[in-house]
Structure formats: structure tokens, C-alpha cells
Amino acid sequence: MKITVKLFATLRTDRFEQDVLHAESGTSVQQMIDMLTIPPDEAAIIFVNGRHADLRTALSDGDTLSIFPPIGGG
Amino acid sequence: MERDTLREFFELHQSGGLISLAAAEQAMMAGGCSLHEVEDAALAAGYLPRRYERNRNLLSLEDQLKLHRSCVAVVGCGGLGGHGAEMLARCGVGRLICIDPDSFAEHNLNRQRFCTISSLGLPKAQVIAEELRNINPSTLVSAHVEAFRLSRAAELLGPADVVVDALDSFDARAELAAACSALGRPFVHGAIGGWYGQFAMQAAGSNSLGQWLSACRGKSGIDEQLGNPSFTPAFIASLQVAGTIRILLGKDDMAWGNVFFCDLRQMSFDAGSLG
């Protein structure tokens, strides 16, 4: 299946802004994050098709996965 | 001075429906009441303090009176909190509660609204309260030089209609969001890191943001490596103030439960739903 992956802010460094990745059917958000070598602490907000999703969410063909790093300053 | 006497005074001293600060101060001296009370009476009688003349086409008299009778807690008085408190006071929010344990340090000079050479070493919350008296003397500001703690939540946040999150750690934010949920107060979140910032609002009684912030406990934000420039806190604070004003005026809000993510480096803006 094809998953559009959008990365934000510091997650783009040495990766990409947006790309279409191929993954096996049933791949979870966590598996995609591992494939992208994003350390667990660097993924704070995860959206699938614009809605909040957790690491166990199984992706479907055509989904858009957006990953944002933690922003904590004030 | 009785309200009726004040009404006559305003009628005599108004110009195009506006009351100047000098006239309001005259009424204050004659009536032995505070400027906050005089302007409340003026707005209730249909007269607008001249300070708000440029709000006139955006906010009705009723809106302006509603803001005057509102109270907002600004938790954290650094980059976001300083800009936020100033904008809320300039809009005419009648009461502010500013909470922060820290004093201004040299490394705050690059971004914090009330950090100046002469305020270095002074408590942030207190400096903001004093400076705001010089910007909008009818806004009553209470300063609390202490860290936000759950045990003090009811006392500190109880009088607030809306709580603005201008803190700088996930742990403190998660506690504040949970406290707002328990107290039934809307919670307006903002956070910054380098060129990036985010904004979200949690409705009274909901804890959708609190749950997400709680899941981030212990994570260190990208701000710890990137630092923060002058423009990101001002930008995110503007979103927080616009959101807060919307809540206070009871506008139907499309923003509840959404997270807005702003990338000022690439000028790209994204949103998603936490619900």
C-alpha cells in the first residue's frame, strides 16, 4: 500500500518534507516511525488523515501520516 | 458617585460617544471609585472609553463591556505570557491573573515583551502587572510570584473565565490542562520552539488536550535545542489571544479540539483534530 508521509520542523532534517512510501498492508504507525528512524521521544503529535492517531493505529492504503515533534517552550 | 450621577457626567463629557481618560479620571476623583468601576459604568451607559476607539468597528459596546467584566489567567509570564497579557489588556479584558515564579534574566532580552535592562532581576509577574497599569489602567492585574501547582489551582484559577497556557514544560502543561478540566474552565494552549509553534483550545470540561499533553510528559521539546527567537512567541501569543477573546465573547468555535501547527521558516500552517 502507499502511504503519504508528511514530516514537520526538525523531523525533516536528514529526511524529507513529504514523500509517498510503500508499506505492507496492516503496517502500524509505530512501524512507519521505526522505518523512518524517528526516536520515540521525537514524535509528539501523530495525525492520520488529519485526525489524532496513536502508535498502534493500523494504516490503510492511501492514508496520509503526519508527524510533529514535541514543542514545549513558552 | 451613583450610577445616575455618572451617567449625567458622561453625557456632559462625552464626544461622539467616547469618554477620554482625563474625563474618566475626573469622575473617579469626584466619585471616590476606581477607574475600573468608572469605565464599567461608562460602558453600561453606552459610552466607550476613547482607548478603545479603534476597537469600535470590531467589538460592539456589549462585547467591550463583556471583556471589561471578564477575567483571564495567564500561567507563565515569559515569551508567550508577556505578549499575551499585554494584548489582553489592550483589548480591554478587565481582570488578569499573572502567575510565574521567575525573574527576568539577560537571556530573556531576545524575546520577552517586558524584559528590559531595567527589569533584569525583577519578578516577571510583578513587572507585567506594573507595566500594564501604564498601558491600560482600567485592567486590574494580580501578580502571583509562584510556580503553578495543582494544590493552588482552585484558588488561583477559580476567578478566571479562561486560562491561557504560557508554561514551558509538558509536565506543568498537563497538570494545568487537567486542573482546567476539573474546574470547568476553557484552556488555551500555546507552545513554541525555534521557528515553530502550536496552538490549541480545550473546551470547559473536556480533557482532550490534557490527555495528549500527559502522554508527552518527560519529553524534551525541540525548543531546548533550538531556543526561541522574538517573533515565534509573539505570533503564537496572538493566536492565543484571538482564541481567548472569541471564547469570552461566546463566538461559536470551530477551533475546539484542533491543533494548529505553524512553521514560520517555510510559512506553512497545518491543523489536525485531537477528537
Contacts between the chains, C-beta under 8 A, distances in Angstrom:
chain1	res1	chain2	res2	distance
A	6	B	270	7.9
A	8	B	196	7.5
A	8	B	261	6.3
A	8	B	263	6.6
A	8	B	270	7.2
A	9	B	193	7.4
A	9	B	194	7.4
A	9	B	195	7.6
A	9	B	196	4.4
A	9	B	222	6.3
A	9	B	263	6.3
A	10	B	194	7.8
A	10	B	196	8.0
A	10	B	222	5.0
A	10	B	225	7.7
A	10	B	226	7.3
A	41	B	219	5.1
A	41	B	220	7.3
A	44	B	216	5.5
A	44	B	219	6.4
A	45	B	198	7.9
A	45	B	212	7.4
A	45	B	259	6.2
A	45	B	261	7.5
A	45	B	272	7.2
A	47	B	272	3.8
A	47	B	273	7.9
A	50	B	271	7.5
A	50	B	272	4.8
A	50	B	273	6.4
A	51	B	272	6.5
A	51	B	273	5.1
A	51	B	275	7.7
A	52	B	212	7.1
A	52	B	272	6.5
A	52	B	273	6.4
A	52	B	274	4.7
A	52	B	275	7.4
A	66	B	270	6.9
A	66	B	272	6.6
A	68	B	198	7.5
A	68	B	261	5.7
A	69	B	193	7.8
A	69	B	222	5.0
A	70	B	170	7.0
A	70	B	216	5.6
A	70	B	219	4.5
A	70	B	220	7.1
A	70	B	221	4.9
A	70	B	222	6.5
A	71	B	191	4.5
A	71	B	192	6.5
A	71	B	193	4.3
A	71	B	196	5.8
A	71	B	197	6.6
A	71	B	198	5.3
A	71	B	221	5.3
A	71	B	222	6.0
A	71	B	223	6.6
A	72	B	168	6.4
A	72	B	169	6.0
A	72	B	170	5.5
A	72	B	173	7.7
A	72	B	191	5.7
A	72	B	193	6.8
A	72	B	216	7.7
A	72	B	219	7.3
A	72	B	220	7.1
A	72	B	221	2.6
A	72	B	222	7.9
A	72	B	223	5.8
A	72	B	224	7.6
A	73	B	79	7.1
A	73	B	168	5.6
A	73	B	191	6.2
A	73	B	192	4.5
A	73	B	193	5.0
A	73	B	221	5.7
A	73	B	223	3.1
A	73	B	224	7.9
A	73	B	228	5.2
A	74	B	76	4.8
A	74	B	78	5.2
A	74	B	79	6.0
A	74	B	80	4.8
A	74	B	81	6.8
A	74	B	165	7.8
A	74	B	166	4.8
A	74	B	167	5.2
A	74	B	168	3.9
A	74	B	190	7.4
A	74	B	191	6.6
A	74	B	192	6.8
A	74	B	233	7.6
